[in-house]
């Protein structure tokens, strides 16, 4: 599951983005990847581990909601049951 959020460009600099990806590992745990940065520039990648899908999905939805409150817009959602 993957979500891409982006701020509107203000004309002075490239827009910022946040990409949230939820992946299951080989042992059955779940990883939430948060990539943040500026389009065409540097980015930062953080990883969080969760033991079950429900808690990982709740963390993804919370991260999405925080970014939406900061003025980001959902540009792309991929995956079965991707929250919108």
PDB file of N, CA, C and O in Angstrom:
ATOM      1  N   UNK A   1       0.842  -1.149   0.000  1.00  0.00           N
ATOM      2  CA  UNK A   1       0.000   0.000   0.000  1.00  0.00           C
ATOM      3  C   UNK A   1       0.900   1.228   0.000  1.00  0.00           C
ATOM      4  O   UNK A   1       1.896   1.277   0.723  1.00  0.00           O
ATOM      5  N   UNK A   2       0.545   2.224  -0.817  1.00  0.00           N
ATOM      6  CA  UNK A   2       1.382   3.418  -0.933  1.00  0.00           C
ATOM      7  C   UNK A   2       0.514   4.645  -1.097  1.00  0.00           C
ATOM      8  O   UNK A   2      -0.455   4.633  -1.857  1.00  0.00           O
ATOM      9  N   UNK A   3       0.860   5.715  -0.380  1.00  0.00           N
ATOM     10  CA  UNK A   3       0.189   6.998  -0.485  1.00  0.00           C
ATOM     11  C   UNK A   3       1.231   8.060  -0.790  1.00  0.00           C
ATOM     12  O   UNK A   3       2.314   8.060  -0.203  1.00  0.00           O
ATOM     13  N   UNK A   4       0.909   8.963  -1.704  1.00  0.00           N
ATOM     14  CA  UNK A   4       1.784  10.085  -2.021  1.00  0.00           C
ATOM     15  C   UNK A   4       1.019  11.364  -1.755  1.00  0.00           C
ATOM     16  O   UNK A   4      -0.052  11.587  -2.320  1.00  0.00           O
ATOM     17  N   UNK A   5       1.570  12.207  -0.892  1.00  0.00           N
ATOM     18  CA  UNK A   5       0.973  13.496  -0.565  1.00  0.00           C
ATOM     19  C   UNK A   5       1.949  14.583  -0.971  1.00  0.00           C
ATOM     20  O   UNK A   5       3.163  14.396  -0.896  1.00  0.00           O
ATOM     21  N   UNK A   6       1.412  15.733  -1.405  1.00  0.00           N
ATOM     22  CA  UNK A   6       2.274  16.802  -1.884  1.00  0.00           C
ATOM     23  C   UNK A   6       1.668  18.149  -1.529  1.00  0.00           C
ATOM     24  O   UNK A   6       0.447  18.308  -1.529  1.00  0.00           O
ATOM     25  N   UNK A   7       2.528  19.124  -1.225  1.00  0.00           N
ATOM     26  CA  UNK A   7       2.069  20.489  -1.000  1.00  0.00           C
ATOM     27  C   UNK A   7       2.014  21.212  -2.330  1.00  0.00           C
ATOM     28  O   UNK A   7       2.760  20.896  -3.258  1.00  0.00           O
ATOM     29  N   UNK A   8       1.126  22.180  -2.412  1.00  0.00           N
ATOM     30  CA  UNK A   8       1.067  22.982  -3.633  1.00  0.00           C
ATOM     31  C   UNK A   8       2.327  23.841  -3.742  1.00  0.00           C
ATOM     32  O   UNK A   8       2.788  24.392  -2.742  1.00  0.00           O
ATOM     33  N   UNK A   9       2.883  23.956  -4.941  1.00  0.00           N
ATOM     34  CA  UNK A   9       4.067  24.813  -5.099  1.00  0.00           C
ATOM     35  C   UNK A   9       3.680  26.272  -4.912  1.00  0.00           C
ATOM     36  O   UNK A   9       2.608  26.694  -5.346  1.00  0.00           O
ATOM     37  N   UNK A  10       4.553  27.043  -4.265  1.00  0.00           N
ATOM     38  CA  UNK A  10       4.274  28.467  -4.055  1.00  0.00           C
ATOM     39  C   UNK A  10       4.998  29.356  -5.065  1.00  0.00           C
ATOM     40  O   UNK A  10       4.920  30.581  -4.977  1.00  0.00           O
ATOM     41  N   UNK A  11       5.697  28.753  -6.017  1.00  0.00           N
ATOM     42  CA  UNK A  11       6.367  29.515  -7.068  1.00  0.00           C
ATOM     43  C   UNK A  11       7.824  29.816  -6.768  1.00  0.00           C
ATOM     44  O   UNK A  11       8.609  30.048  -7.688  1.00  0.00           O
ATOM     45  N   UNK A  12       8.199  29.815  -5.493  1.00  0.00           N
ATOM     46  CA  UNK A  12       9.582  30.150  -5.140  1.00  0.00           C
ATOM     47  C   UNK A  12      10.477  28.926  -5.054  1.00  0.00           C
ATOM     48  O   UNK A  12      11.666  28.998  -5.362  1.00  0.00           O
ATOM     49  N   UNK A  13       9.903  27.798  -4.635  1.00  0.00           N
ATOM     50  CA  UNK A  13      10.702  26.575  -4.491  1.00  0.00           C
ATOM     51  C   UNK A  13       9.857  25.363  -4.876  1.00  0.00           C
ATOM     52  O   UNK A  13       8.634  25.446  -4.990  1.00  0.00           O
ATOM     53  N   UNK A  14      10.529  24.255  -5.069  1.00  0.00           N
ATOM     54  CA  UNK A  14       9.845  23.021  -5.466  1.00  0.00           C
ATOM     55  C   UNK A  14       8.926  22.550  -4.338  1.00  0.00           C
ATOM     56  O   UNK A  14       9.210  22.790  -3.164  1.00  0.00           O
ATOM     57  N   UNK A  15       7.831  21.883  -4.690  1.00  0.00           N
ATOM     58  CA  UNK A  15       6.901  21.416  -3.654  1.00  0.00           C
ATOM     59  C   UNK A  15       7.507  20.307  -2.799  1.00  0.00           C
ATOM     60  O   UNK A  15       8.364  19.549  -3.254  1.00  0.00           O
ATOM     61  N   UNK A  16       7.050  20.227  -1.566  1.00  0.00           N
ATOM     62  CA  UNK A  16       7.465  19.172  -0.653  1.00  0.00           C
ATOM     63  C   UNK A  16       6.525  17.984  -0.832  1.00  0.00           C
ATOM     64  O   UNK A  16       5.378  18.138  -1.251  1.00  0.00           O
ATOM     65  N   UNK A  17       7.036  16.790  -0.503  1.00  0.00           N
ATOM     66  CA  UNK A  17       6.220  15.588  -0.634  1.00  0.00           C
ATOM     67  C   UNK A  17       6.414  14.688   0.572  1.00  0.00           C
ATOM     68  O   UNK A  17       7.418  14.773   1.280  1.00  0.00           O
ATOM     69  N   UNK A  18       5.430  13.823   0.789  1.00  0.00           N
ATOM     70  CA  UNK A  18       5.490  12.769   1.788  1.00  0.00           C
ATOM     71  C   UNK A  18       4.962  11.511   1.120  1.00  0.00           C
ATOM     72  O   UNK A  18       3.866  11.514   0.561  1.00  0.00           O
ATOM     73  N   UNK A  19       5.734  10.443   1.177  1.00  0.00           N
ATOM     74  CA  UNK A  19       5.292   9.155   0.641  1.00  0.00           C
ATOM     75  C   UNK A  19       5.245   8.158   1.788  1.00  0.00           C
ATOM     76  O   UNK A  19       6.240   7.947   2.481  1.00  0.00           O
ATOM     77  N   UNK A  20       4.081   7.545   1.982  1.00  0.00           N
ATOM     78  CA  UNK A  20       3.874   6.558   3.034  1.00  0.00           C
ATOM     79  C   UNK A  20       3.676   5.199   2.377  1.00  0.00           C
ATOM     80  O   UNK A  20       2.794   5.043   1.533  1.00  0.00           O
ATOM     81  N   UNK A  21       4.481   4.223   2.752  1.00  0.00           N
ATOM     82  CA  UNK A  21       4.403   2.890   2.168  1.00  0.00           C
ATOM     83  C   UNK A  21       4.297   1.869   3.289  1.00  0.00           C
ATOM     84  O   UNK A  21       5.048   1.926   4.263  1.00  0.00           O
ATOM     85  N   UNK A  22       3.368   0.943   3.149  1.00  0.00           N
ATOM     86  CA  UNK A  22       3.166  -0.123   4.123  1.00  0.00           C
ATOM     87  C   UNK A  22       3.521  -1.444   3.455  1.00  0.00           C
ATOM     88  O   UNK A  22       2.944  -1.802   2.429  1.00  0.00           O
ATOM     89  N   UNK A  23       4.488  -2.178   4.048  1.00  0.00           N
ATOM     90  CA  UNK A  23       4.961  -3.434   3.466  1.00  0.00           C
ATOM     91  C   UNK A  23       5.010  -4.518   4.529  1.00  0.00           C
ATOM     92  O   UNK A  23       5.305  -4.247   5.694  1.00  0.00           O
ATOM     93  N   UNK A  24       4.721  -5.741   4.122  1.00  0.00           N
ATOM     94  CA  UNK A  24       4.866  -6.877   5.015  1.00  0.00           C
ATOM     95  C   UNK A  24       6.231  -7.512   4.774  1.00  0.00           C
ATOM     96  O   UNK A  24       6.649  -7.672   3.627  1.00  0.00           O
ATOM     97  N   UNK A  25       6.927  -7.874   5.850  1.00  0.00           N
ATOM     98  CA  UNK A  25       8.229  -8.517   5.677  1.00  0.00           C
ATOM     99  C   UNK A  25       8.076 -10.040   5.647  1.00  0.00           C
ATOM    100  O   UNK A  25       6.964 -10.557   5.750  1.00  0.00           O
ATOM    101  N   UNK A  26       9.181 -10.745   5.507  1.00  0.00           N
ATOM    102  CA  UNK A  26       9.150 -12.196   5.363  1.00  0.00           C
ATOM    103  C   UNK A  26       8.705 -12.926   6.626  1.00  0.00           C
ATOM    104  O   UNK A  26       8.285 -14.080   6.551  1.00  0.00           O
ATOM    105  N   UNK A  27       8.789 -12.277   7.780  1.00  0.00           N
ATOM    106  CA  UNK A  27       8.407 -12.901   9.034  1.00  0.00           C
ATOM    107  C   UNK A  27       6.982 -12.578   9.457  1.00  0.00           C
ATOM    108  O   UNK A  27       6.534 -13.016  10.516  1.00  0.00           O
ATOM    109  N   UNK A  28       6.272 -11.819   8.641  1.00  0.00           N
ATOM    110  CA  UNK A  28       4.881 -11.505   8.924  1.00  0.00           C
ATOM    111  C   UNK A  28       4.654 -10.178   9.617  1.00  0.00           C
ATOM    112  O   UNK A  28       3.503  -9.788   9.811  1.00  0.00           O
ATOM    113  N   UNK A  29       5.697  -9.473   9.998  1.00  0.00           N
ATOM    114  CA  UNK A  29       5.556  -8.146  10.601  1.00  0.00           C
ATOM    115  C   UNK A  29       5.322  -7.116   9.497  1.00  0.00           C
ATOM    116  O   UNK A  29       5.437  -7.430   8.312  1.00  0.00           O
ATOM    117  N   UNK A  30       4.999  -5.902   9.886  1.00  0.00           N
ATOM    118  CA  UNK A  30       4.704  -4.841   8.919  1.00  0.00           C
ATOM    119  C   UNK A  30       5.644  -3.672   9.135  1.00  0.00           C
ATOM    120  O   UNK A  30       5.991  -3.345  10.270  1.00  0.00           O
ATOM    121  N   UNK A  31       6.059  -3.039   8.038  1.00  0.00           N
ATOM    122  CA  UNK A  31       6.947  -1.891   8.076  1.00  0.00           C
ATOM    123  C   UNK A  31       6.254  -0.706   7.436  1.00  0.00           C
ATOM    124  O   UNK A  31       5.724  -0.810   6.330  1.00  0.00           O
ATOM    125  N   UNK A  32       6.258   0.430   8.137  1.00  0.00           N
ATOM    126  CA  UNK A  32       5.758   1.683   7.591  1.00  0.00           C
ATOM    127  C   UNK A  32       6.962   2.523   7.209  1.00  0.00           C
ATOM    128  O   UNK A  32       7.763   2.895   8.066  1.00  0.00           O
ATOM    129  N   UNK A  33       7.091   2.820   5.928  1.00  0.00           N
ATOM    130  CA  UNK A  33       8.178   3.654   5.416  1.00  0.00           C
ATOM    131  C   UNK A  33       7.626   5.056   5.190  1.00  0.00           C
ATOM    132  O   UNK A  33       6.603   5.229   4.528  1.00  0.00           O
ATOM    133  N   UNK A  34       8.315   6.062   5.747  1.00  0.00           N
ATOM    134  CA  UNK A  34       7.927   7.461   5.559  1.00  0.00           C
ATOM    135  C   UNK A  34       9.071   8.171   4.857  1.00  0.00           C
ATOM    136  O   UNK A  34      10.148   8.347   5.427  1.00  0.00           O
ATOM    137  N   UNK A  35       8.837   8.571   3.634  1.00  0.00           N
ATOM    138  CA  UNK A  35       9.841   9.323   2.892  1.00  0.00           C
ATOM    139  C   UNK A  35       9.337  10.751   2.754  1.00  0.00           C
ATOM    140  O   UNK A  35       8.225  10.977   2.277  1.00  0.00           O
ATOM    141  N   UNK A  36      10.152  11.716   3.171  1.00  0.00           N
ATOM    142  CA  UNK A  36       9.786  13.123   3.086  1.00  0.00           C
ATOM    143  C   UNK A  36      10.909  13.884   2.406  1.00  0.00           C
ATOM    144  O   UNK A  36      12.080  13.521   2.522  1.00  0.00           O
ATOM    145  N   UNK A  37      10.547  14.930   1.703  1.00  0.00           N
ATOM    146  CA  UNK A  37      11.569  15.740   1.058  1.00  0.00           C
ATOM    147  C   UNK A  37      10.975  16.749   0.114  1.00  0.00           C
ATOM    148  O   UNK A  37       9.775  17.022   0.130  1.00  0.00           O
ATOM    149  N   UNK A  38      11.837  17.293  -0.705  1.00  0.00           N
ATOM    150  CA  UNK A  38      11.449  18.282  -1.699  1.00  0.00           C
ATOM    151  C   UNK A  38      11.601  17.653  -3.073  1.00  0.00           C
ATOM    152  O   UNK A  38      12.607  17.001  -3.353  1.00  0.00           O
ATOM    153  N   UNK A  39      10.611  17.845  -3.927  1.00  0.00           N
ATOM    154  CA  UNK A  39      10.641  17.258  -5.255  1.00  0.00           C
ATOM    155  C   UNK A  39      11.908  17.699  -5.990  1.00  0.00           C
ATOM    156  O   UNK A  39      12.178  18.894  -6.111  1.00  0.00           O
ATOM    157  N   UNK A  40      12.674  16.734  -6.477  1.00  0.00           N
ATOM    158  CA  UNK A  40      13.922  17.024  -7.179  1.00  0.00           C
ATOM    159  C   UNK A  40      15.095  17.280  -6.262  1.00  0.00           C
ATOM    160  O   UNK A  40      16.178  17.630  -6.731  1.00  0.00           O
ATOM    161  N   UNK A  41      14.905  17.114  -4.962  1.00  0.00           N
ATOM    162  CA  UNK A  41      15.974  17.376  -4.002  1.00  0.00           C
ATOM    163  C   UNK A  41      16.206  16.190  -3.090  1.00  0.00           C
ATOM    164  O   UNK A  41      15.885  15.051  -3.428  1.00  0.00           O
ATOM    165  N   UNK A  42      16.766  16.479  -1.935  1.00  0.00           N
ATOM    166  CA  UNK A  42      17.069  15.431  -0.962  1.00  0.00           C
ATOM    167  C   UNK A  42      15.795  14.966  -0.270  1.00  0.00           C
ATOM    168  O   UNK A  42      14.804  15.690  -0.180  1.00  0.00           O
ATOM    169  N   UNK A  43      15.859  13.729   0.215  1.00  0.00           N
ATOM    170  CA  UNK A  43      14.728  13.191   0.966  1.00  0.00           C
ATOM    171  C   UNK A  43      15.257  12.402   2.159  1.00  0.00           C
ATOM    172  O   UNK A  43      16.427  12.024   2.216  1.00  0.00           O
ATOM    173  N   UNK A  44      14.362  12.171   3.102  1.00  0.00           N
ATOM    174  CA  UNK A  44      14.672  11.413   4.301  1.00  0.00           C
ATOM    175  C   UNK A  44      13.741  10.220   4.376  1.00  0.00           C
ATOM    176  O   UNK A  44      12.548  10.345   4.099  1.00  0.00           O
ATOM    177  N   UNK A  45      14.272   9.060   4.746  1.00  0.00           N
ATOM    178  CA  UNK A  45      13.476   7.839   4.854  1.00  0.00           C
ATOM    179  C   UNK A  45      13.536   7.336   6.287  1.00  0.00           C
ATOM    180  O   UNK A  45      14.616   7.130   6.840  1.00  0.00           O
ATOM    181  N   UNK A  46      12.350   7.138   6.890  1.00  0.00           N
ATOM    182  CA  UNK A  46      12.261   6.582   8.235  1.00  0.00           C
ATOM    183  C   UNK A  46      11.444   5.298   8.180  1.00  0.00           C
ATOM    184  O   UNK A  46      10.511   5.178   7.386  1.00  0.00           O
ATOM    185  N   UNK A  47      11.803   4.340   9.031  1.00  0.00           N
ATOM    186  CA  UNK A  47      11.108   3.042   9.078  1.00  0.00           C
ATOM    187  C   UNK A  47      10.569   2.794  10.477  1.00  0.00           C
ATOM    188  O   UNK A  47      11.229   3.071  11.478  1.00  0.00           O
ATOM    189  N   UNK A  48       9.351   2.265  10.520  1.00  0.00           N
ATOM    190  CA  UNK A  48       8.734   1.887  11.789  1.00  0.00           C
ATOM    191  C   UNK A  48       8.208   0.470  11.640  1.00  0.00           C
ATOM    192  O   UNK A  48       7.568   0.150  10.638  1.00  0.00           O
ATOM    193  N   UNK A  49       8.471  -0.381  12.623  1.00  0.00           N
ATOM    194  CA  UNK A  49       8.045  -1.779  12.587  1.00  0.00           C
ATOM    195  C   UNK A  49       6.796  -1.974  13.434  1.00  0.00           C
ATOM    196  O   UNK A  49       6.670  -1.384  14.508  1.00  0.00           O
ATOM    197  N   UNK A  50       5.872  -2.800  12.954  1.00  0.00           N
ATOM    198  CA  UNK A  50       4.641  -3.150  13.666  1.00  0.00           C
ATOM    199  C   UNK A  50       4.443  -4.660  13.574  1.00  0.00           C
ATOM    200  O   UNK A  50       4.767  -5.278  12.560  1.00  0.00           O
ATOM    201  N   UNK A  51       3.910  -5.242  14.638  1.00  0.00           N
ATOM    202  CA  UNK A  51       3.728  -6.696  14.672  1.00  0.00           C
ATOM    203  C   UNK A  51       2.501  -7.165  13.904  1.00  0.00           C
ATOM    204  O   UNK A  51       2.478  -8.283  13.390  1.00  0.00           O
ATOM    205  N   UNK A  52       1.472  -6.309  13.824  1.00  0.00           N
ATOM    206  CA  UNK A  52       0.260  -6.742  13.127  1.00  0.00           C
ATOM    207  C   UNK A  52      -0.212  -5.668  12.143  1.00  0.00           C
ATOM    208  O   UNK A  52       0.161  -4.499  12.234  1.00  0.00           O
ATOM    209  N   UNK A  53      -1.034  -6.107  11.214  1.00  0.00           N
ATOM    210  CA  UNK A  53      -1.505  -5.233  10.142  1.00  0.00           C
ATOM    211  C   UNK A  53      -2.381  -4.106  10.672  1.00  0.00           C
ATOM    212  O   UNK A  53      -2.296  -2.981  10.180  1.00  0.00           O
ATOM    213  N   UNK A  54      -3.215  -4.382  11.657  1.00  0.00           N
ATOM    214  CA  UNK A  54      -4.139  -3.369  12.180  1.00  0.00           C
ATOM    215  C   UNK A  54      -3.387  -2.176  12.775  1.00  0.00           C
ATOM    216  O   UNK A  54      -3.746  -1.029  12.508  1.00  0.00           O
ATOM    217  N   UNK A  55      -2.362  -2.427  13.567  1.00  0.00           N
ATOM    218  CA  UNK A  55      -1.621  -1.314  14.159  1.00  0.00           C
ATOM    219  C   UNK A  55      -0.800  -0.569  13.099  1.00  0.00           C
ATOM    220  O   UNK A  55      -0.643   0.649  13.188  1.00  0.00           O
ATOM    221  N   UNK A  56      -0.284  -1.276  12.114  1.00  0.00           N
ATOM    222  CA  UNK A  56       0.462  -0.626  11.036  1.00  0.00           C
ATOM    223  C   UNK A  56      -0.461   0.251  10.196  1.00  0.00           C
ATOM    224  O   UNK A  56      -0.087   1.363   9.821  1.00  0.00           O
ATOM    225  N   UNK A  57      -1.656  -0.235   9.900  1.00  0.00           N
ATOM    226  CA  UNK A  57      -2.627   0.543   9.129  1.00  0.00           C
ATOM    227  C   UNK A  57      -3.088   1.765   9.915  1.00  0.00           C
ATOM    228  O   UNK A  57      -3.271   2.836   9.336  1.00  0.00           O
ATOM    229  N   UNK A  58      -3.277   1.624  11.211  1.00  0.00           N
ATOM    230  CA  UNK A  58      -3.654   2.767  12.049  1.00  0.00           C
ATOM    231  C   UNK A  58      -2.551   3.824  12.048  1.00  0.00           C
ATOM    232  O   UNK A  58      -2.845   5.019  12.004  1.00  0.00           O
ATOM    233  N   UNK A  59      -1.296   3.406  12.095  1.00  0.00           N
ATOM    234  CA  UNK A  59      -0.173   4.346  12.054  1.00  0.00           C
ATOM    235  C   UNK A  59      -0.103   5.058  10.701  1.00  0.00           C
ATOM    236  O   UNK A  59       0.174   6.256  10.643  1.00  0.00           O
ATOM    237  N   UNK A  60      -0.352   4.329   9.621  1.00  0.00           N
ATOM    238  CA  UNK A  60      -0.356   4.931   8.286  1.00  0.00           C
ATOM    239  C   UNK A  60      -1.469   5.967   8.182  1.00  0.00           C
ATOM    240  O   UNK A  60      -1.242   7.065   7.673  1.00  0.00           O
ATOM    241  N   UNK A  61      -2.659   5.638   8.652  1.00  0.00           N
ATOM    242  CA  UNK A  61      -3.780   6.573   8.582  1.00  0.00           C
ATOM    243  C   UNK A  61      -3.529   7.802   9.450  1.00  0.00           C
ATOM    244  O   UNK A  61      -3.896   8.915   9.071  1.00  0.00           O
ATOM    245  N   UNK A  62      -2.908   7.610  10.607  1.00  0.00           N
ATOM    246  CA  UNK A  62      -2.594   8.745  11.469  1.00  0.00           C
ATOM    247  C   UNK A  62      -1.566   9.664  10.797  1.00  0.00           C
ATOM    248  O   UNK A  62      -1.715  10.885  10.817  1.00  0.00           O
ATOM    249  N   UNK A  63      -0.530   9.076  10.206  1.00  0.00           N
ATOM    250  CA  UNK A  63       0.491   9.862   9.511  1.00  0.00           C
ATOM    251  C   UNK A  63      -0.129  10.627   8.347  1.00  0.00           C
ATOM    252  O   UNK A  63       0.220  11.783   8.107  1.00  0.00           O
ATOM    253  N   UNK A  64      -1.046   9.989   7.626  1.00  0.00           N
ATOM    254  CA  UNK A  64      -1.738  10.656   6.516  1.00  0.00           C
ATOM    255  C   UNK A  64      -2.558  11.831   7.029  1.00  0.00           C
ATOM    256  O   UNK A  64      -2.510  12.916   6.449  1.00  0.00           O
ATOM    257  N   UNK A  65      -3.311  11.632   8.110  1.00  0.00           N
ATOM    258  CA  UNK A  65      -4.160  12.688   8.648  1.00  0.00           C
ATOM    259  C   UNK A  65      -3.344  13.881   9.137  1.00  0.00           C
ATOM    260  O   UNK A  65      -3.754  15.027   8.953  1.00  0.00           O
ATOM    261  N   UNK A  66      -2.195  13.622   9.756  1.00  0.00           N
ATOM    262  CA  UNK A  66      -1.320  14.705  10.212  1.00  0.00           C
ATOM    263  C   UNK A  66      -0.860  15.542   9.026  1.00  0.00           C
ATOM    264  O   UNK A  66      -0.867  16.771   9.091  1.00  0.00           O
ATOM    265  N   UNK A  67      -0.464  14.889   7.954  1.00  0.00           N
ATOM    266  CA  UNK A  67       0.019  15.622   6.779  1.00  0.00           C
ATOM    267  C   UNK A  67      -1.110  16.387   6.093  1.00  0.00           C
ATOM    268  O   UNK A  67      -0.889  17.489   5.591  1.00  0.00           O
ATOM    269  N   UNK A  68      -2.303  15.827   6.063  1.00  0.00           N
ATOM    270  CA  UNK A  68      -3.443  16.538   5.473  1.00  0.00           C
ATOM    271  C   UNK A  68      -3.741  17.814   6.263  1.00  0.00           C
ATOM    272  O   UNK A  68      -4.090  18.835   5.671  1.00  0.00           O
ATOM    273  N   UNK A  69      -3.609  17.768   7.585  1.00  0.00           N
ATOM    274  CA  UNK A  69      -3.823  18.958   8.404  1.00  0.00           C
ATOM    275  C   UNK A  69      -2.743  20.006   8.176  1.00  0.00           C
ATOM    276  O   UNK A  69      -2.974  21.196   8.393  1.00  0.00           O
ATOM    277  N   UNK A  70      -1.570  19.572   7.742  1.00  0.00           N
ATOM    278  CA  UNK A  70      -0.465  20.502   7.457  1.00  0.00           C
ATOM    279  C   UNK A  70      -0.565  21.131   6.069  1.00  0.00           C
ATOM    280  O   UNK A  70       0.294  21.927   5.688  1.00  0.00           O
ATOM    281  N   UNK A  71      -1.590  20.787   5.323  1.00  0.00           N
ATOM    282  CA  UNK A  71      -1.778  21.399   4.014  1.00  0.00           C
ATOM    283  C   UNK A  71      -1.350  20.541   2.834  1.00  0.00           C
ATOM    284  O   UNK A  71      -1.372  21.011   1.696  1.00  0.00           O
ATOM    285  N   UNK A  72      -0.964  19.302   3.078  1.00  0.00           N
ATOM    286  CA  UNK A  72      -0.619  18.398   1.989  1.00  0.00           C
ATOM    287  C   UNK A  72      -1.900  17.878   1.346  1.00  0.00           C
ATOM    288  O   UNK A  72      -2.942  17.807   1.998  1.00  0.00           O
ATOM    289  N   UNK A  73      -1.824  17.520   0.085  1.00  0.00           N
ATOM    290  CA  UNK A  73      -2.954  16.944  -0.632  1.00  0.00           C
ATOM    291  C   UNK A  73      -2.590  15.537  -1.076  1.00  0.00           C
ATOM    292  O   UNK A  73      -1.456  15.274  -1.474  1.00  0.00           O
ATOM    293  N   UNK A  74      -3.569  14.631  -1.003  1.00  0.00           N
ATOM    294  CA  UNK A  74      -3.357  13.262  -1.458  1.00  0.00           C
ATOM    295  C   UNK A  74      -3.340  13.251  -2.981  1.00  0.00           C
ATOM    296  O   UNK A  74      -4.330  13.598  -3.624  1.00  0.00           O
ATOM    297  N   UNK A  75      -2.205  12.848  -3.552  1.00  0.00           N
ATOM    298  CA  UNK A  75      -2.036  12.851  -5.003  1.00  0.00           C
ATOM    299  C   UNK A  75      -2.242  11.466  -5.603  1.00  0.00           C
ATOM    300  O   UNK A  75      -2.695  11.336  -6.741  1.00  0.00           O
ATOM    301  N   UNK A  76      -1.905  10.424  -4.828  1.00  0.00           N
ATOM    302  CA  UNK A  76      -1.903   9.074  -5.378  1.00  0.00           C
ATOM    303  C   UNK A  76      -2.086   8.076  -4.245  1.00  0.00           C
ATOM    304  O   UNK A  76      -1.458   8.207  -3.194  1.00  0.00           O
ATOM    305  N   UNK A  77      -2.939   7.085  -4.450  1.00  0.00           N
ATOM    306  CA  UNK A  77      -3.133   5.996  -3.500  1.00  0.00           C
ATOM    307  C   UNK A  77      -3.109   4.689  -4.271  1.00  0.00           C
ATOM    308  O   UNK A  77      -3.787   4.550  -5.289  1.00  0.00           O
ATOM    309  N   UNK A  78      -2.322   3.722  -3.784  1.00  0.00           N
ATOM    310  CA  UNK A  78      -2.183   2.436  -4.462  1.00  0.00           C
ATOM    311  C   UNK A  78      -2.276   1.322  -3.438  1.00  0.00           C
ATOM    312  O   UNK A  78      -1.767   1.442  -2.324  1.00  0.00           O
ATOM    313  N   UNK A  79      -2.931   0.240  -3.825  1.00  0.00           N
ATOM    314  CA  UNK A  79      -2.993  -0.933  -2.965  1.00  0.00           C
ATOM    315  C   UNK A  79      -4.414  -1.278  -2.588  1.00  0.00           C
ATOM    316  O   UNK A  79      -5.312  -0.437  -2.619  1.00  0.00           O
ATOM    317  N   UNK A  80      -4.599  -2.539  -2.231  1.00  0.00           N
ATOM    318  CA  UNK A  80      -5.920  -3.016  -1.844  1.00  0.00           C
ATOM    319  C   UNK A  80      -6.336  -2.366  -0.544  1.00  0.00           C
ATOM    320  O   UNK A  80      -5.614  -2.419   0.451  1.00  0.00           O
ATOM    321  N   UNK A  81      -7.492  -1.758  -0.561  1.00  0.00           N
ATOM    322  CA  UNK A  81      -8.016  -1.118   0.645  1.00  0.00           C
ATOM    323  C   UNK A  81      -7.238   0.104   1.057  1.00  0.00           C
ATOM    324  O   UNK A  81      -7.226   0.447   2.239  1.00  0.00           O
ATOM    325  N   UNK A  82      -6.581   0.782   0.120  1.00  0.00           N
ATOM    326  CA  UNK A  82      -5.802   1.967   0.447  1.00  0.00           C
ATOM    327  C   UNK A  82      -6.727   3.050   1.011  1.00  0.00           C
ATOM    328  O   UNK A  82      -7.741   3.386   0.398  1.00  0.00           O
ATOM    329  N   UNK A  83      -6.373   3.595   2.187  1.00  0.00           N
ATOM    330  CA  UNK A  83      -7.202   4.661   2.744  1.00  0.00           C
ATOM    331  C   UNK A  83      -7.118   5.910   1.890  1.00  0.00           C
ATOM    332  O   UNK A  83      -6.050   6.254   1.383  1.00  0.00           O
ATOM    333  N   UNK A  84      -8.228   6.580   1.732  1.00  0.00           N
ATOM    334  CA  UNK A  84      -8.256   7.785   0.889  1.00  0.00           C
ATOM    335  C   UNK A  84      -8.577   9.006   1.687  1.00  0.00           C
ATOM    336  O   UNK A  84      -8.641  10.104   1.136  1.00  0.00           O
TER     337      UNK A  84
END
